[in-house]
Amino acid sequence: MSASARLSLLLGAFALSLTACSAAGETETVVVTETVTVGEPTSTTPSAAPVTVTSTAEAEPVPRETTAASVERISTTQAESPQDSANSEYRAALGKANSYANNQHMSKSGLYDQLTSPYGEGFTPDAAQYAVENVSADWNANALAKGQSYASQQDMSLQGVYDQLTSEYGEEFTAEQAQYAVNNLQIDWSANALAKARSYRDNQNMSEQAIYQQLVSPYGEQFTPGEASYAMNNL
């Protein structure tokens, strides 16, 4: 077979190869190298130098198959205030706080303790804190109402009322709130001292000296000496 015929066959095979690759959807570079020796073996002329035919063809790129990727759904919820949410505990705590603050005249700290106590309402600290921060209450007015109750119903002294209002074992009002209360109480402190003296005399059969000491003692009633003297003079 002549060299030109062999070259034609080679190029035809190469074309078929490219067609098969394109049909398979692959993207690749095909390099075909063939060495063809041109020249008749019977020729008396010097043999022609070998001819190397190199054909390089790049198949047309085929788009990569799209695969289904896992999609992560991220739910972003804007933070809502408990009042706007469906959190019933926050709403219940606020309702209880309004009741205690307006009907029982509690302080802010006393209200928080009542709401969180296992012997009280048992709300979570977060719900109780939300309640005391959003309750409608006048703490000065509450301190005054509590002070009026102690002074009128238990015949306490001014100092005794103040201590009861601020004590952590009492009402837990702030010092400023308690001071507002005792400054605005309309109480006859000498009359309270006399009522206390009579109670000690009639119920505990105490002597006048012991009664006086109990009235003025910092561990007792804490009346002033003038108020205690008034009580003893009118006993």
GIMOQUI-V819843 format. One record per backbone hydrogen bond with DSSP energy under -0.5 kcal/mol. CO is the residue of the C=O (numbers start at 0). NH is the residue of the N-H. If there is no record, write none. Layout:
co: (CO	CO)
nh: (NH	NH)
This chain:
co: (1	2	3	4	5	6	7	8	9	10	11	12	13	14	15	16	17	18	19	20	21	25	27	27	28	29	29	30	31	31	33	33	35	35	37	39	49	50	50	51	52	52	53	54	56	56	64	66	69	70	71	72	73	74	75	80	80	85	86	87	88	89	90	91	92	93	94	95	96	97	98	98	99	99	106	107	108	109	110	111	112	113	114	116	116	123	124	125	126	127	128	129	130	130	134	136	137	138	139	140	141	142	143	144	145	146	147	148	148	149	149	156	157	158	159	160	161	162	163	164	166	166	170	171	173	174	175	176	177	178	179	180	180	184	186	187	188	189	190	191	192	193	194	195	196	197	198	198	199	199	200	206	207	208	209	210	211	212	213	214	216	216	220	223	224	225	226	227	228	229	231)
nh: (5	6	7	8	9	10	11	12	13	14	15	16	17	18	19	20	21	22	23	25	24	27	29	58	30	31	56	32	33	54	35	52	37	50	47	42	51	35	52	53	33	54	55	31	29	58	66	68	71	72	73	74	75	76	77	83	84	87	90	91	92	93	94	95	96	97	98	99	100	101	102	103	103	105	110	111	112	113	114	115	116	120	122	119	121	127	128	129	130	131	132	133	133	134	136	138	141	142	143	144	145	146	147	148	149	150	151	152	153	153	155	160	161	162	163	164	165	166	170	172	169	171	106	108	177	178	179	180	181	182	183	183	184	186	188	191	192	193	194	195	196	197	198	199	200	201	202	203	203	205	204	210	211	212	213	214	215	216	220	222	219	221	156	227	228	229	230	231	232	233	234)
